Structure formats: C-alpha cells, structure tokens
Amino acid sequence: MQGSLRISDGVGNPVDFYLGTNKVGTVVDPPYIVTVTNIPAGVYNVRVGTTNSVGVYRLYPEVPNYNALVVIEPTFRQPAKLDTNSFSFDFEGTLPFMTNIVEQSVDLRTWFPIATNTDTTNVVSFRDTNAVESLRFYRMKVLTVLPLLP
C-alpha cells in the first residue's frame, strides 16, 4: 500500500496505514509505502492517517469504504503433469479484470513470481513449462485495491 502527503509542514509527518480498524504499519519518512502479507481472504477498508500541522489526527479518505482491498483464496483444480517438464492447473474464484500472480516455491518458505496475468473471467489457467524439480509448490495471489464510490 502506498500513501502520499499533498501538504507537509516539513516536520516529520508519519503516515499510519489501516486495513479496516487494524493499523498495519506506520512510515515516518517518504516514500510512504507499507507491505502487508498473510492477509486472510476478505474485503478490507483501506485508509491512512496522519497528523496535520496544527496537531489534528485525521483518517483519509474521510469517507469510509471508499477504497477496498480485496483478498481472495482461489481454488486449485485440475492439476496435470503433461510431460516431463510441464505441469498445468486452473485457479477458480479469482476476480475478473484483476491482476493474478502465480508464485512457486520448492520449500514453502521462499516464493517467486513466475507468471502474472489479467483475466476476464473468474478462472485462470496456468502451465509451467519449466517444472523440472522433483518437488514444486504453487500459489496464486490476487491483491487489488478497488475504488468504491460512496
């Protein structure tokens, strides 16, 4: 998530990041960017808070539910080993027109993005043509901020 100050008095203006009512991070200096991981599936109200030059703390956007972070858990289906180097599967339950990131790991600790796409349906098909390791794990990430009109 990223926030920006449109007006600053030049004094340290920390920016707080919220998902719903939970503060998930504070950044003291620009760039005001915070990374949040392991978020359970759901829809979260995204807001930032800061103190203005006269000492008043405010949350922005002022209208709750204006920005929503949508986190989903796609369903893994139809896995198939097509040949000695290829593995394919579908993810169902993604959000149409959102960015889908397929990641792979060999140890479930370190994950690497191996494909990114934007699909027009709620099913994403994927084929890994470099699946030569004896053990490989996959996951799908779909994290998108949607502006919602009040």
LUMLO-548617 format. One record per atom (N, C-alpha, C): residue in three letters; x, y, z; atom name. Coordinates in Angstrom, 3 decimals, decimal comma. Atoms other than C-alpha are relative to their C-alpha. Layout:
// residues N
type_xx_yy_zz_atom
ALA_X_Y_Z_CA;
...
//
This chain:
// residues 150
type_xx_yy_zz_atom
MET_0,852_-1,162_0,000_N;
MET_0,000_0,000_0,000_CA;
MET_0,895_1,222_0,000_C;
GLN_-0,802_-1,209_0,098_N;
GLN_1,229_3,474_-0,717_CA;
GLN_-0,873_1,200_0,276_C;
GLY_0,699_-1,251_-0,273_N;
GLY_0,181_6,868_0,609_CA;
GLY_0,906_1,165_-0,327_C;
SER_-0,813_-1,189_0,255_N;
SER_1,326_10,385_-0,115_CA;
SER_-0,607_1,188_0,733_C;
LEU_0,453_-1,238_-0,629_N;
LEU_1,129_13,743_1,658_CA;
LEU_-0,086_1,067_-1,072_C;
ARG_0,143_-1,081_0,979_N;
ARG_-0,238_16,523_-0,514_CA;
ARG_0,558_1,300_0,549_C;
ILE_-0,526_-1,191_-0,652_N;
ILE_0,759_19,196_2,005_CA;
ILE_0,776_-0,463_1,220_C;
SER_-0,804_0,347_-1,164_N;
SER_3,540_18,913_4,568_CA;
SER_0,610_1,271_0,560_C;
ASP_-0,615_-1,164_-0,627_N;
ASP_4,853_21,418_7,090_CA;
ASP_1,510_-0,165_0,131_C;
GLY_-1,438_0,232_-0,032_N;
GLY_8,324_19,941_6,664_CA;
GLY_0,471_-0,714_1,251_C;
VAL_-0,320_0,718_-1,224_N;
VAL_8,234_18,355_10,106_CA;
VAL_-0,411_-1,450_-0,206_C;
GLY_0,344_1,411_0,155_N;
GLY_8,112_14,575_10,451_CA;
GLY_-1,504_-0,228_0,054_C;
ASN_1,423_0,303_0,085_N;
ASN_4,638_13,542_9,352_CA;
ASN_-0,176_-1,493_-0,223_C;
PRO_0,194_1,432_0,210_N;
PRO_4,306_9,815_9,990_CA;
PRO_-1,379_-0,281_-0,577_C;
VAL_1,257_0,419_0,608_N;
VAL_1,604_8,090_7,967_CA;
VAL_-0,317_-1,396_0,517_C;
ASP_0,470_1,289_-0,482_N;
ASP_-0,399_5,239_9,527_CA;
ASP_-0,869_-0,640_-1,069_C;
PHE_0,798_0,753_0,968_N;
PHE_-1,912_2,549_7,288_CA;
PHE_-0,948_-0,919_0,746_C;
TYR_1,030_0,816_-0,644_N;
TYR_-5,152_0,785_8,241_CA;
TYR_-0,666_-0,922_-1,012_C;
LEU_0,903_0,916_0,702_N;
LEU_-6,971_-2,292_6,953_CA;
LEU_-1,169_-0,178_0,953_C;
GLY_1,120_-0,030_-0,931_N;
GLY_-10,395_-1,881_8,475_CA;
GLY_0,388_0,875_1,171_C;
THR_-0,371_-0,768_-1,189_N;
THR_-9,807_-0,748_12,050_CA;
THR_1,377_-0,381_0,523_C;
ASN_-1,322_0,458_-0,434_N;
ASN_-6,419_-2,509_12,333_CA;
ASN_1,101_0,817_-0,644_C;
LYS_-1,176_-0,706_0,530_N;
LYS_-3,322_-0,362_11,998_CA;
LYS_1,034_-1,050_-0,371_C;
VAL_-0,924_1,032_0,480_N;
VAL_-0,928_-2,445_9,869_CA;
VAL_1,414_0,528_-0,208_C;
GLY_-1,343_-0,536_0,148_N;
GLY_2,028_-0,081_9,714_CA;
GLY_0,029_1,507_0,104_C;
THR_-0,241_-1,439_-0,054_N;
THR_3,480_3,377_10,212_CA;
THR_1,310_0,266_-0,715_C;
VAL_-1,210_-0,387_0,710_N;
VAL_6,001_5,026_7,913_CA;
VAL_0,275_1,459_0,334_C;
VAL_-0,335_-1,337_-0,473_N;
VAL_7,839_8,109_9,191_CA;
VAL_0,418_0,922_-1,136_C;
ASP_-0,533_-0,841_1,075_N;
ASP_9,552_9,372_6,020_CA;
ASP_-0,442_-0,511_-1,362_C;
PRO_0,336_0,429_1,361_N;
PRO_8,691_9,333_2,303_CA;
PRO_1,083_-0,932_-0,531_C;
PRO_1,339_0,252_0,540_N;
PRO_8,119_7,239_0,341_CA;
PRO_-0,842_-0,745_1,029_C;
TYR_0,915_0,596_-0,971_N;
TYR_5,103_6,243_2,434_CA;
TYR_-0,585_-1,286_-0,587_C;
ILE_0,397_1,292_0,561_N;
ILE_4,848_2,581_1,456_CA;
ILE_0,096_-1,040_1,108_C;
VAL_-0,022_1,094_-0,963_N;
VAL_3,942_-0,396_3,642_CA;
VAL_-0,436_-1,270_-0,719_C;
THR_0,345_1,298_0,576_N;
THR_3,821_-4,068_2,672_CA;
THR_-0,674_-0,843_1,074_C;
VAL_0,753_0,844_-0,921_N;
VAL_1,275_-6,350_4,310_CA;
VAL_-0,093_-1,386_-0,620_C;
THR_0,043_1,365_0,508_N;
THR_1,468_-10,139_3,960_CA;
THR_-0,916_-0,862_0,859_C;
ASN_0,809_0,992_-0,709_N;
ASN_-0,575_-13,163_5,028_CA;
ASN_-1,339_0,553_0,468_C;
ILE_1,304_-0,565_-0,305_N;
ILE_-3,902_-11,354_4,908_CA;
ILE_-1,065_-1,047_-0,302_C;
PRO_1,071_0,958_0,277_N;
PRO_-6,910_-13,664_5,302_CA;
PRO_-0,940_0,525_-1,083_C;
ALA_0,945_-0,402_1,033_N;
ALA_-9,467_-13,647_2,490_CA;
ALA_-1,059_0,916_0,593_C;
GLY_1,032_-0,935_-0,452_N;
GLY_-11,950_-10,791_2,771_CA;
GLY_0,107_1,318_-0,724_C;
VAL_-0,011_-1,354_0,554_N;
VAL_-12,685_-7,189_1,864_CA;
VAL_0,333_0,939_1,153_C;
TYR_-0,489_-0,871_-1,049_N;
TYR_-10,843_-4,548_3,871_CA;
TYR_-0,089_1,457_-0,427_C;
ASN_0,013_-1,437_0,207_N;
ASN_-11,442_-0,805_4,132_CA;
ASN_1,437_0,496_0,152_C;
VAL_-1,376_-0,493_-0,014_N;
VAL_-8,097_0,869_3,288_CA;
VAL_-0,018_1,500_0,283_C;
ARG_-0,074_-1,419_-0,347_N;
ARG_-7,328_4,189_4,970_CA;
ARG_1,405_0,315_0,489_C;
VAL_-1,254_-0,477_-0,577_N;
VAL_-4,313_6,253_6,001_CA;
VAL_-0,329_1,112_0,976_C;
GLY_0,202_-1,050_-0,989_N;
GLY_-3,997_8,547_8,978_CA;
GLY_1,282_0,761_0,220_C;
THR_-1,164_-0,822_-0,299_N;
THR_-1,679_11,426_9,768_CA;
THR_-0,443_1,203_0,812_C;
THR_0,261_-1,196_-0,795_N;
THR_-1,426_14,479_11,991_CA;
THR_0,349_1,223_-0,834_C;
ASN_-0,270_-1,201_0,806_N;
ASN_-1,735_17,861_10,284_CA;
ASN_0,858_0,990_0,780_C;
SER_-0,932_-0,975_-0,572_N;
SER_0,339_20,970_11,027_CA;
SER_-0,491_0,634_1,295_C;
VAL_0,508_-0,546_-1,261_N;
VAL_-1,951_22,048_13,888_CA;
VAL_-0,244_-1,095_1,033_C;
GLY_0,066_1,072_-0,970_N;
GLY_-1,781_18,668_15,618_CA;
GLY_-1,274_-0,823_0,007_C;
VAL_1,243_0,751_0,070_N;
VAL_-5,110_17,177_14,497_CA;
VAL_0,223_-1,268_-0,824_C;
TYR_-0,151_1,282_0,683_N;
TYR_-5,070_13,473_13,580_CA;
TYR_-1,263_-0,286_-0,794_C;
ARG_1,147_0,311_0,853_N;
ARG_-7,312_12,516_10,641_CA;
ARG_0,271_-1,238_-0,813_C;
LEU_-0,076_1,153_0,883_N;
LEU_-8,063_9,422_8,613_CA;
LEU_-0,477_0,405_-1,389_C;
TYR_0,365_-0,275_1,387_N;
TYR_-8,221_9,589_4,820_CA;
TYR_-0,123_-1,309_-0,752_C;
PRO_0,997_-0,998_0,351_N;
PRO_-10,188_9,120_2,717_CA;
PRO_-0,995_0,156_1,142_C;
GLU_0,919_-0,298_-1,087_N;
GLU_-12,693_10,754_5,017_CA;
GLU_-1,260_-0,855_-0,079_C;
VAL_1,168_0,854_0,183_N;
VAL_-15,460_8,581_3,560_CA;
VAL_0,438_-1,453_0,175_C;
PRO_-0,365_1,414_-0,163_N;
PRO_-15,120_5,028_4,954_CA;
PRO_-0,473_-0,814_-1,198_C;
ASN_0,313_0,938_1,087_N;
ASN_-15,207_2,185_2,409_CA;
ASN_0,169_0,614_-1,392_C;
TYR_-0,266_-0,571_1,316_N;
TYR_-14,002_4,447_-0,425_CA;
TYR_0,995_-0,857_-0,766_C;
ASN_-0,972_0,920_0,596_N;
ASN_-11,024_2,153_-1,095_CA;
ASN_-0,109_-1,326_0,722_C;
ALA_0,086_1,328_-0,615_N;
ALA_-11,255_-1,576_-0,521_CA;
ALA_1,113_-0,871_-0,540_C;
LEU_-0,980_1,007_0,383_N;
LEU_-8,520_-4,185_-0,544_CA;
LEU_-0,732_-1,331_0,002_C;
VAL_0,703_1,270_0,128_N;
VAL_-9,993_-7,446_-1,817_CA;
VAL_1,035_-1,114_-0,040_C;
VAL_-0,912_1,139_-0,058_N;
VAL_-8,120_-10,611_-0,845_CA;
VAL_-0,851_-1,256_-0,106_C;
ILE_0,784_1,216_0,205_N;
ILE_-9,447_-13,928_-2,127_CA;
ILE_0,894_-1,229_0,098_C;
GLU_-0,715_1,272_-0,014_N;
GLU_-8,448_-17,570_-1,823_CA;
GLU_-0,497_-0,835_-1,170_C;
PRO_0,438_0,778_1,162_N;
PRO_-8,691_-19,148_-5,277_CA;
PRO_0,065_-1,504_0,271_C;
THR_0,043_1,455_-0,110_N;
THR_-9,481_-22,851_-5,600_CA;
THR_0,889_-0,615_-1,068_C;
PHE_-0,914_0,717_0,882_N;
PHE_-6,789_-25,040_-7,137_CA;
PHE_-0,759_-1,192_-0,573_C;
ARG_0,729_1,131_0,584_N;
ARG_-8,295_-27,514_-9,630_CA;
ARG_0,679_-0,493_-1,271_C;
GLN_-0,450_0,673_1,215_N;
GLN_-7,455_-29,900_-12,464_CA;
GLN_1,520_0,038_-0,208_C;
PRO_-1,447_0,065_0,239_N;
PRO_-3,702_-30,334_-11,888_CA;
PRO_0,337_-1,173_-0,921_C;
ALA_-0,388_1,065_0,929_N;
ALA_-1,978_-32,374_-14,573_CA;
ALA_1,471_0,132_-0,361_C;
LYS_-1,387_0,060_0,481_N;
LYS_1,586_-33,410_-15,374_CA;
LYS_-0,077_-0,374_-1,470_C;
LEU_0,201_0,191_1,427_N;
LEU_1,549_-33,003_-19,153_CA;
LEU_1,141_-0,768_-0,666_C;
ASP_-1,173_0,703_0,506_N;
ASP_5,086_-34,231_-19,854_CA;
ASP_1,088_0,128_1,064_C;
THR_-1,056_-0,010_-1,013_N;
THR_8,449_-34,456_-18,067_CA;
THR_0,368_1,399_0,475_C;
ASN_-0,373_-1,364_-0,368_N;
ASN_8,851_-30,654_-17,989_CA;
ASN_-1,188_0,929_0,254_C;
SER_1,162_-0,890_-0,079_N;
SER_5,273_-29,312_-17,798_CA;
SER_-1,017_-0,466_1,033_C;
PHE_1,059_0,238_-0,966_N;
PHE_2,617_-29,018_-15,141_CA;
PHE_-1,046_1,086_-0,220_C;
SER_1,042_-1,002_0,228_N;
SER_-0,734_-27,303_-15,614_CA;
SER_-1,081_-0,114_1,064_C;
PHE_1,111_-0,025_-0,942_N;
PHE_-3,633_-26,293_-13,384_CA;
PHE_-0,836_1,245_-0,259_C;
ASP_0,894_-1,152_0,048_N;
ASP_-6,546_-23,889_-13,087_CA;
ASP_-0,196_0,514_1,423_C;
PHE_0,436_-0,609_-1,249_N;
PHE_-7,386_-21,461_-10,308_CA;
PHE_-1,387_0,545_-0,253_C;
GLU_1,373_-0,466_0,143_N;
GLU_-11,075_-20,819_-9,844_CA;
GLU_-0,332_0,878_1,200_C;
GLY_0,377_-0,898_-1,085_N;
GLY_-12,555_-17,986_-7,780_CA;
GLY_0,783_1,288_-0,001_C;
THR_-0,710_-1,266_0,107_N;
THR_-10,334_-15,168_-8,964_CA;
THR_-0,987_1,098_-0,379_C;
LEU_0,860_-1,121_0,348_N;
LEU_-11,728_-11,705_-9,657_CA;
LEU_0,269_0,417_-1,441_C;
PRO_-0,204_-0,424_1,391_N;
PRO_-12,296_-10,758_-13,317_CA;
PRO_0,665_1,372_-0,066_C;
PHE_-0,697_-1,242_0,307_N;
PHE_-10,059_-7,980_-14,674_CA;
PHE_0,995_0,430_1,080_C;
MET_-0,989_-0,304_-1,023_N;
MET_-7,730_-8,133_-11,652_CA;
MET_1,311_-0,690_-0,349_C;
THR_-1,304_0,580_0,259_N;
THR_-4,029_-8,919_-11,699_CA;
THR_0,183_-1,256_0,855_C;
ASN_-0,216_1,287_-0,652_N;
ASN_-3,323_-12,564_-10,837_CA;
ASN_1,489_-0,326_-0,076_C;
ILE_-1,430_0,317_-0,045_N;
ILE_0,190_-13,555_-9,741_CA;
ILE_0,160_-1,445_0,451_C;
VAL_-0,301_1,382_-0,358_N;
VAL_1,238_-17,216_-9,785_CA;
VAL_1,421_-0,024_0,546_C;
GLU_-1,315_0,116_-0,612_N;
GLU_4,139_-17,961_-7,444_CA;
GLU_0,332_-1,477_0,194_C;
GLN_-0,441_1,369_-0,227_N;
GLN_6,217_-21,113_-6,993_CA;
GLN_1,077_-0,015_1,062_C;
SER_-0,997_0,196_-1,047_N;
SER_8,391_-22,485_-4,213_CA;
SER_0,426_-1,457_-0,014_C;
VAL_-0,446_1,382_-0,169_N;
VAL_10,481_-25,581_-3,621_CA;
VAL_0,077_-0,366_1,476_C;
ASP_-0,125_0,277_-1,428_N;
ASP_10,479_-25,225_0,204_CA;
ASP_-1,126_0,600_0,856_C;
LEU_1,124_-0,651_-0,679_N;
LEU_7,249_-23,334_1,122_CA;
LEU_0,421_1,191_0,872_C;
ARG_-0,465_-1,180_-0,736_N;
ARG_9,394_-20,552_2,646_CA;
ARG_0,299_1,156_-0,948_C;
THR_-0,389_-1,012_0,964_N;
THR_10,723_-18,689_-0,363_CA;
THR_-0,871_-0,146_-1,236_C;
TRP_0,923_0,027_1,135_N;
TRP_8,226_-17,789_-3,099_CA;
TRP_0,491_0,935_-1,080_C;
PHE_-0,417_-0,793_1,149_N;
PHE_8,995_-16,488_-6,590_CA;
PHE_-1,164_0,148_-0,976_C;
PRO_1,041_-0,155_1,028_N;
PRO_6,518_-14,961_-9,051_CA;
PRO_0,485_-0,595_-1,310_C;
ILE_-0,382_0,610_1,276_N;
ILE_6,532_-16,965_-12,276_CA;
ILE_-0,964_0,368_-1,118_C;
ALA_0,945_-0,427_1,041_N;
ALA_3,506_-15,553_-14,101_CA;
ALA_-0,936_1,054_0,576_C;
THR_0,968_-1,032_-0,365_N;
THR_1,238_-12,516_-13,996_CA;
THR_-0,936_0,163_-1,176_C;
ASN_0,948_-0,236_1,084_N;
ASN_-1,939_-12,073_-15,965_CA;
ASN_-1,237_0,704_0,530_C;
THR_1,291_-0,582_-0,311_N;
THR_-5,241_-10,240_-16,031_CA;
THR_-1,017_-0,769_-0,811_C;
ASP_0,972_0,851_0,664_N;
ASP_-8,192_-12,465_-16,838_CA;
ASP_-1,362_0,678_-0,013_C;
THR_1,334_-0,596_0,111_N;
THR_-11,719_-11,562_-17,912_CA;
THR_-1,079_-0,873_0,627_C;
THR_0,959_0,890_-0,661_N;
THR_-13,382_-14,482_-16,086_CA;
THR_0,487_-0,248_1,426_C;
ASN_-0,467_0,313_-1,351_N;
ASN_-13,072_-15,952_-12,602_CA;
ASN_0,805_-1,305_0,032_C;
VAL_-0,847_1,187_0,087_N;
VAL_-10,917_-18,890_-13,826_CA;
VAL_1,296_0,376_-0,711_C;
VAL_-1,309_-0,253_0,607_N;
VAL_-7,186_-18,629_-14,553_CA;
VAL_0,649_-1,347_-0,273_C;
SER_-0,717_1,216_0,368_N;
SER_-5,425_-21,440_-16,425_CA;
SER_1,483_0,322_-0,074_C;
PHE_-1,429_-0,230_-0,034_N;
PHE_-1,693_-21,811_-15,975_CA;
PHE_0,737_-1,273_-0,385_C;
ARG_-0,861_1,123_0,360_N;
ARG_1,004_-24,044_-17,449_CA;
ARG_1,440_0,392_0,278_C;
ASP_-1,404_-0,204_-0,312_N;
ASP_4,500_-24,218_-16,009_CA;
ASP_0,803_-0,932_-0,893_C;
THR_-0,769_0,803_0,956_N;
THR_6,766_-25,393_-18,833_CA;
THR_1,431_-0,251_0,483_C;
ASN_-1,335_0,180_-0,558_N;
ASN_9,813_-25,383_-16,571_CA;
ASN_-0,065_-0,768_1,320_C;
ALA_0,211_0,754_-1,239_N;
ALA_8,568_-27,802_-13,882_CA;
ALA_0,874_-1,239_0,020_C;
VAL_-0,928_1,122_0,045_N;
VAL_11,663_-29,969_-13,717_CA;
VAL_0,435_-0,457_1,389_C;
GLU_-0,350_0,426_-1,348_N;
GLU_12,193_-30,053_-9,928_CA;
GLU_-0,881_-1,177_0,408_C;
SER_0,795_1,133_-0,458_N;
SER_11,030_-33,173_-8,149_CA;
SER_-1,144_0,442_0,904_C;
LEU_1,033_-0,510_-0,880_N;
LEU_9,002_-31,059_-5,726_CA;
LEU_-0,147_1,503_-0,229_C;
ARG_0,248_-1,410_0,271_N;
ARG_7,409_-27,703_-6,556_CA;
ARG_-1,393_0,339_0,498_C;
PHE_1,274_-0,448_-0,531_N;
PHE_4,605_-25,789_-4,828_CA;
PHE_-0,437_1,270_-0,726_C;
TYR_0,538_-1,163_0,695_N;
TYR_2,325_-23,151_-6,354_CA;
TYR_-1,032_0,696_0,884_C;
ARG_1,082_-0,753_-0,622_N;
ARG_0,089_-20,413_-5,050_CA;
ARG_-0,362_1,170_-0,899_C;
MET_0,506_-1,132_0,782_N;
MET_-1,982_-17,601_-6,532_CA;
MET_-0,237_1,163_0,951_C;
LYS_0,265_-1,210_-0,770_N;
LYS_-2,029_-14,044_-5,205_CA;
LYS_-0,861_0,933_-0,842_C;
VAL_0,857_-0,985_0,647_N;
VAL_-4,796_-11,630_-6,097_CA;
VAL_-0,270_1,076_1,041_C;
LEU_0,175_-1,111_-0,932_N;
LEU_-4,469_-8,375_-4,156_CA;
LEU_-0,206_1,256_-0,825_C;
THR_0,312_-1,146_0,824_N;
THR_-6,171_-5,391_-5,718_CA;
THR_-0,764_1,030_0,813_C;
VAL_0,751_-1,069_-0,633_N;
VAL_-7,311_-2,043_-4,395_CA;
VAL_-1,014_0,538_-0,992_C;
LEU_1,077_-0,473_0,855_N;
LEU_-10,660_-1,061_-5,845_CA;
LEU_-0,580_1,285_0,572_C;
PRO_0,695_-1,189_-0,508_N;
PRO_-12,014_2,488_-5,550_CA;
PRO_-1,498_-0,258_-0,023_C;
LEU_1,438_0,178_-0,103_N;
LEU_-15,602_2,258_-4,335_CA;
LEU_-0,642_1,360_0,188_C;
LEU_0,665_-1,290_-0,124_N;
LEU_-17,883_5,226_-4,841_CA;
LEU_-0,893_0,009_1,237_C;
PRO_0,822_-0,064_-1,215_N;
PRO_-19,579_6,405_-1,642_CA;
PRO_-1,478_0,041_-0,336_C;
//
